[in-house]
Amino acid sequence: MKVAAISVLACVLGVTVKKEYPTGTLLVSVAAAVVILFFAMSVLEPVKNFIDELADTAGLSPSVLAPLYKTLGIAIITRITAEACEDAKEKAFGIYIQIAGAIMALYVSLPLLSAVFKMIGSFLRA
């Protein structure tokens, strides 16, 4: 409910500000995104705990899951930044940010991919 209320308030404020200060809409959008993400992060804690519990059960070290968390962070930041660029009528920059985000996500997931391939290789040798 809080996120919905903040979203509606940000939309109304953005429309109101747009008339007098067109670039102010971007500032309202970014501020609302930060507040909404703050609320969303509190919900992610139980999810993180569940994933950590699954990793403990499977015997995975926390370093194996670190790329998963980094990739999630990159995806969220990339999406918000790209949308902010599109709101500012800079769609090309948004596309560049999405491409860079995908490349960075692939880069940080390399240790996880390497661990998966090593595990598959050990199963095939056995």
C-alpha positions as CSV (number, residue, x, y, z in Angstrom):
1,M,0.0,0.0,0.0
2,K,2.8,2.4,0.8
3,V,4.5,1.8,-2.6
4,A,1.2,2.4,-4.4
5,A,0.5,5.6,-2.4
6,I,4.0,6.9,-3.2
7,S,3.6,6.0,-6.8
8,V,0.3,7.8,-7.2
9,L,1.7,10.8,-5.3
10,A,4.8,10.9,-7.5
11,C,2.6,10.8,-10.6
12,V,0.4,13.6,-9.5
13,L,3.4,15.7,-8.4
14,G,5.2,14.9,-11.7
15,V,2.2,16.1,-13.7
16,T,1.9,19.2,-11.6
17,V,5.6,20.1,-11.8
18,K,5.8,19.4,-15.5
19,K,3.7,22.4,-16.3
20,E,6.0,24.9,-14.7
21,Y,9.3,23.0,-14.6
22,P,9.5,20.3,-17.3
23,T,12.9,18.8,-16.1
24,G,11.5,18.6,-12.6
25,T,9.5,15.5,-13.6
26,L,12.8,13.6,-13.8
27,L,13.8,14.7,-10.3
28,V,10.4,13.6,-8.9
29,S,10.7,10.3,-10.7
30,V,14.2,9.6,-9.4
31,A,13.2,10.6,-5.8
32,A,10.1,8.3,-6.0
33,A,12.2,5.5,-7.3
34,V,14.7,5.8,-4.4
35,V,11.9,5.8,-1.8
36,I,10.1,2.8,-3.5
37,L,13.3,0.9,-3.7
38,F,13.9,1.5,0.0
39,F,10.6,-0.2,0.8
40,A,11.3,-3.0,-1.7
41,M,14.6,-3.8,-0.1
42,S,12.9,-4.6,3.2
43,V,10.9,-7.3,1.5
44,L,14.1,-8.8,-0.1
45,E,15.6,-9.8,3.3
46,P,13.4,-12.9,3.7
47,V,14.1,-13.9,0.1
48,K,17.9,-13.5,0.7
49,N,17.5,-15.6,3.9
50,F,15.7,-18.3,2.0
51,I,18.3,-18.4,-0.8
52,D,21.1,-18.6,1.9
53,E,19.3,-21.4,3.6
54,L,19.0,-23.3,0.3
55,A,22.7,-22.7,-0.4
56,D,23.6,-24.1,3.1
57,T,21.4,-27.2,2.4
58,A,23.1,-27.7,-1.0
59,G,26.5,-27.2,0.5
60,L,27.3,-24.1,-1.6
61,S,29.6,-21.4,-0.3
62,P,28.3,-17.8,0.0
63,S,30.9,-16.8,-2.6
64,V,29.0,-18.8,-5.2
65,L,25.8,-16.8,-4.7
66,A,27.5,-13.4,-4.6
67,P,27.3,-13.1,-8.4
68,L,23.6,-13.7,-8.2
69,Y,23.1,-10.8,-5.8
70,K,25.4,-8.5,-7.8
71,T,23.6,-9.4,-11.0
72,L,20.2,-8.5,-9.4
73,G,21.6,-5.2,-8.2
74,I,23.0,-4.4,-11.7
75,A,19.6,-5.3,-13.3
76,I,17.7,-3.0,-10.9
77,I,20.0,-0.1,-11.3
78,T,20.2,-0.5,-15.0
79,R,16.4,-0.6,-15.4
80,I,15.9,2.5,-13.2
81,T,18.6,4.5,-15.0
82,A,17.4,3.5,-18.4
83,E,13.8,4.5,-17.6
84,A,15.1,7.8,-16.1
85,C,16.9,8.5,-19.4
86,E,13.8,7.7,-21.4
87,D,11.7,10.0,-19.2
88,A,14.2,12.7,-19.9
89,K,13.6,12.1,-23.7
90,E,17.1,10.5,-24.1
91,K,16.0,7.1,-25.3
92,A,19.4,6.4,-26.9
93,F,21.2,6.8,-23.6
94,G,18.7,4.4,-22.0
95,I,19.5,1.8,-24.7
96,Y,23.3,2.2,-24.1
97,I,22.8,1.8,-20.4
98,Q,20.8,-1.4,-20.9
99,I,23.5,-2.8,-23.1
100,A,26.2,-1.9,-20.6
101,G,24.1,-3.4,-17.8
102,A,23.8,-6.7,-19.7
103,I,27.5,-6.8,-20.3
104,M,28.3,-6.0,-16.6
105,A,25.8,-8.7,-15.4
106,L,27.5,-11.2,-17.6
107,Y,30.9,-10.2,-16.3
108,V,29.9,-10.5,-12.6
109,S,28.2,-13.9,-13.3
110,L,31.4,-15.4,-14.7
111,P,32.5,-17.0,-11.4
112,L,29.0,-18.6,-11.0
113,L,29.1,-19.9,-14.6
114,S,32.6,-21.3,-14.0
115,A,31.5,-23.1,-10.8
116,V,28.5,-24.6,-12.7
117,F,30.7,-25.8,-15.5
118,K,33.2,-27.3,-13.1
119,M,30.4,-29.1,-11.3
120,I,29.0,-30.5,-14.6
121,G,32.5,-31.6,-15.6
122,S,33.0,-33.4,-12.3
123,F,29.7,-35.2,-12.8
124,L,30.7,-36.3,-16.3
125,R,34.0,-37.6,-15.2
126,A,32.4,-39.7,-12.4
